[in-house]
Amino acid sequence: DALGVVAGLVAVSSSGFGPFFILGTLVFMVLRRRWKAAVIAVGPTALASAWWWTFWGKDPAGDSLHSSLAAVPAYVRHGIEAVFQSLSTQTMVGIALLATLAVLLWRQRDSRAHDLMLALAVTAGAMYVGLGIQRGGFGVETGATSRYVYMGAVFLIPAFGVAVDQLARIATPALWAGRLILLSATAMNVGALRSNADEWAGRAAAERNILELVAASPATAAVPKGVTPLPFSPDVNIGDLPELIADGAIHPHAATTPEEKSTVEAALAAHAAPSP
């Protein structure tokens, strides 16, 4: 339990997903009726996370784009569907989801394993609810963002794996059919990983170029520091440019073509961040 606390403190200190793991740990301990262990595991990590969010944590982009609560269920559904599409195939999403849910509702085989899988699934649901509230303003489709799908898959793979294993109860060919679907999903994920990597690299290069053009523009000096020149990266504002230059992240160069000048004008006309 003591080692678990250390691991938990590292977790909440390293990732914004840490608080969701605190909830998952609590659910698991409650299901196992380990009350003292629950206090030991959750107490210090919850205090550390609450302290950080109270005195240090800030999310101006998320605060300015809160989603309405009515849109949260759609965000959660979109995210969960993306997880099961990545684990199986697009045509098998419904079947994979139903099979996994059946495993989660069946507690007759191994209660400890079931409690762990259920706690992980609850954590996945809580994660998407939190993201729907904090990131839903960017659009419901962002629930399928790769980094969210990855985390959701980590939570749901154990129960999904048991569901695939249960195909052996039907017949051996059914189990092999499930394995073939998993192999095809793996192949598609490898292809998607390569395509997404190229897309993100191109987008990063384009955004870096915009920042370099903006940093070199004389008009930038008259623009409020809170203006965000990159719509897809709302945490970066004009006030960050000197630091980015000092770090060597961008190298300013003046706009020379009409297209580049138009890009700078559009970037500097972006909406300023809202006042606290």
C-alpha positions in Angstrom: 0.0 0.0 0.0 2.9 2.4 0.8 4.5 1.7 -2.6 1.0 2.3 -4.1 1.0 5.8 -2.5 4.4 6.6 -4.0 3.2 5.5 -7.4 0.0 7.5 -7.0 1.9 10.6 -6.1 4.1 10.2 -9.1 1.0 9.7 -11.3 -0.9 12.9 -10.1 2.4 14.8 -10.4 2.9 13.7 -14.0 -0.4 13.8 -15.8 -3.7 15.6 -16.0 -5.3 12.2 -16.1 -4.0 11.5 -12.5 -7.3 12.6 -10.7 -9.3 10.0 -12.7 -6.9 7.3 -11.5 -7.6 8.4 -7.9 -11.3 7.8 -8.5 -10.6 4.4 -10.1 -8.4 3.4 -7.1 -11.2 4.4 -4.7 -13.8 2.5 -6.6 -11.6 -0.6 -6.6 -10.9 -0.4 -2.9 -14.6 0.1 -2.1 -15.5 -2.9 -4.2 -12.9 -5.0 -2.4 -14.1 -3.5 1.0 -10.6 -2.4 1.9 -11.5 0.7 3.8 -8.2 1.4 5.4 -6.3 0.7 2.2 -8.7 3.2 0.4 -7.8 5.9 2.9 -4.0 5.2 2.5 -4.1 5.0 -1.3 -6.5 7.9 -2.0 -5.9 10.4 0.8 -2.4 11.6 0.0 -2.9 11.5 -3.8 -6.2 13.4 -3.5 -4.6 16.0 -1.2 -1.6 16.5 -3.5 -3.8 16.8 -6.6 -6.2 19.3 -4.8 -3.2 21.4 -3.6 -1.7 21.6 -7.1 -5.0 22.6 -8.8 -5.8 25.1 -6.1 -2.5 26.9 -6.1 -0.8 26.1 -9.4 -3.2 24.5 -11.9 -4.8 26.6 -14.6 -6.4 25.9 -18.0 -7.4 29.1 -19.7 -8.2 27.4 -23.0 -10.6 24.9 -21.2 -12.1 27.6 -19.0 -13.0 29.7 -22.0 -14.6 26.8 -23.9 -16.6 24.9 -21.4 -19.2 22.6 -23.0 -22.8 22.7 -21.9 -23.7 19.7 -19.7 -26.3 18.6 -22.3 -23.5 17.9 -24.8 -21.5 15.8 -22.3 -23.3 12.5 -23.0 -22.7 12.9 -26.8 -19.0 13.5 -26.0 -18.8 10.4 -23.9 -20.5 8.3 -26.5 -18.3 9.6 -29.2 -15.1 8.9 -27.2 -16.2 5.4 -26.1 -17.1 4.5 -29.7 -13.7 5.6 -30.9 -12.1 3.4 -28.3 -14.0 0.3 -29.4 -13.4 1.1 -33.0 -9.7 1.2 -32.4 -9.9 -2.1 -30.5 -12.0 -3.9 -33.1 -13.3 -2.4 -36.4 -15.9 0.2 -37.3 -18.5 -2.5 -38.1 -17.9 -4.3 -34.8 -18.1 -1.4 -32.4 -21.6 -2.3 -31.2 -20.9 -6.0 -30.7 -17.6 -5.3 -29.0 -19.2 -2.8 -26.7 -22.1 -5.1 -25.7 -19.7 -8.0 -25.1 -17.5 -5.9 -22.9 -20.5 -4.6 -21.0 -21.7 -8.2 -20.5 -18.3 -9.1 -19.0 -18.5 -6.1 -16.6 -21.9 -7.1 -15.4 -20.9 -10.7 -14.8 -19.3 -11.2 -11.3 -19.6 -14.9 -10.9 -16.1 -16.1 -12.1 -13.4 -14.1 -10.3 -14.6 -11.3 -8.1 -11.2 -9.7 -7.7 -10.5 -9.6 -11.4 -14.1 -8.4 -12.0 -13.8 -5.6 -9.5 -10.5 -4.4 -11.1 -12.1 -4.4 -14.6 -15.2 -2.6 -13.4 -13.1 0.0 -11.5 -11.1 0.6 -14.7 -14.3 0.9 -16.8 -15.7 3.4 -14.3 -12.5 5.4 -14.6 -12.8 5.5 -18.3 -16.4 6.8 -18.1 -15.3 9.4 -15.5 -12.4 10.5 -17.8 -14.7 11.1 -20.7 -17.3 13.0 -18.6 -14.5 15.2 -17.3 -13.1 15.8 -20.8 -16.7 16.5 -22.1 -17.0 19.2 -19.5 -13.5 20.7 -19.9 -12.9 20.1 -23.6 -16.3 19.7 -25.1 -16.2 23.3 -26.3 -13.7 22.3 -28.9 -16.4 20.0 -30.5 -17.8 16.6 -29.7 -15.5 15.0 -32.3 -12.5 15.8 -30.2 -13.6 12.9 -27.9 -11.9 10.7 -30.6 -8.6 12.5 -30.2 -5.8 9.8 -30.2 -4.4 10.6 -26.8 -7.9 10.2 -25.2 -8.6 7.0 -27.2 -5.2 5.6 -26.0 -6.2 6.3 -22.3 -9.7 4.9 -22.8 -8.2 1.7 -24.4 -5.8 1.3 -21.4 -8.9 1.2 -19.1 -11.1 -1.0 -21.2 -8.7 -3.5 -22.8 -8.8 -5.9 -19.8 -12.6 -6.4 -20.0 -12.6 -6.4 -23.8 -9.9 -9.1 -23.7 -12.0 -11.3 -21.5 -14.9 -10.8 -23.8 -12.8 -12.0 -26.8 -11.6 -14.9 -24.7 -15.3 -15.9 -24.0 -15.7 -16.6 -27.7 -14.2 -20.0 -27.0 -17.4 -20.9 -25.1 -19.2 -20.7 -28.4 -16.8 -22.6 -30.6 -13.1 -22.6 -31.5 -13.8 -21.0 -34.9 -15.5 -18.1 -33.1 -12.4 -17.5 -31.0 -10.2 -17.5 -34.2 -12.6 -15.0 -35.8 -12.2 -12.7 -32.9 -8.4 -13.0 -33.1 -8.5 -12.2 -36.8 -10.6 -9.1 -36.1 -7.9 -8.1 -33.5 -5.2 -8.6 -36.1 -7.0 -6.4 -38.6 -7.6 -3.7 -36.0 -3.9 -3.8 -35.2 -2.9 -3.4 -38.8 -5.4 -0.4 -39.2 -4.0 1.2 -36.0 -0.4 0.9 -37.3 -1.5 2.6 -40.5 -3.5 5.3 -38.6 -0.5 5.9 -36.3 1.8 6.6 -39.3 -0.8 8.8 -41.0 -1.6 10.7 -37.9 2.1 11.2 -37.1 2.7 12.7 -40.6 -0.4 14.9 -40.2 0.6 16.2 -36.7 4.2 16.8 -38.0 2.8 18.9 -40.8 0.5 20.8 -38.5 3.3 21.5 -36.0 5.5 22.8 -38.8 2.7 25.1 -40.1 2.0 26.5 -36.7 5.7 27.1 -36.0 5.9 29.0 -39.2 3.0 31.2 -38.3 4.5 32.0 -34.9 7.8 32.9 -36.6 6.0 35.2 -39.0 4.0 36.8 -36.3 7.1 37.3 -34.0 8.9 39.1 -36.8 5.9 41.4 -37.7 6.2 45.0 -36.4 2.4 45.0 -35.9 2.7 42.4 -33.2 4.0 45.0 -30.7 0.5 46.7 -30.8 -1.4 43.5 -30.2 -2.5 42.5 -26.6 -0.4 39.8 -25.1 -3.6 37.7 -24.6 -4.3 37.2 -28.3 -4.0 33.6 -29.4 -2.6 33.4 -33.0 -3.1 29.7 -33.3 -6.8 28.5 -33.2 -5.7 24.8 -32.8 -3.3 25.7 -29.9 -5.2 28.1 -27.8 -2.7 28.0 -24.9 -0.1 29.8 -26.9 -0.5 33.6 -27.0 1.4 36.7 -28.1 2.9 37.0 -24.6 4.7 33.7 -25.0 6.6 34.7 -28.1 9.7 36.1 -26.3 10.1 32.9 -24.3 9.7 30.7 -27.4 12.4 32.7 -29.1 14.7 32.6 -26.1 14.2 28.8 -26.0 15.1 28.4 -29.6 11.6 26.9 -30.4 11.0 29.5 -33.1 13.2 31.6 -35.3 11.4 34.8 -36.5 11.4 35.6 -40.2 9.5 38.4 -41.9 6.6 37.8 -44.2 7.5 38.4 -47.8 4.7 37.0 -49.9 1.1 38.1 -50.0 0.0 34.7 -48.6 2.4 35.1 -45.6 1.2 38.7 -45.0 -2.4 37.5 -45.1 -1.5 34.8 -42.6 0.0 37.2 -40.2 -3.0 39.5 -40.4 -5.4 36.7 -39.7 -3.3 35.5 -36.8 -3.1 38.9 -35.2 -6.9 39.4 -35.6 -7.6 36.3 -33.5 -9.8 36.6 -30.5 -8.0 37.6 -27.3 -8.2 35.4 -24.3 -11.1 36.3 -22.0 -10.3 38.3 -18.9 -10.2 36.4 -15.6 
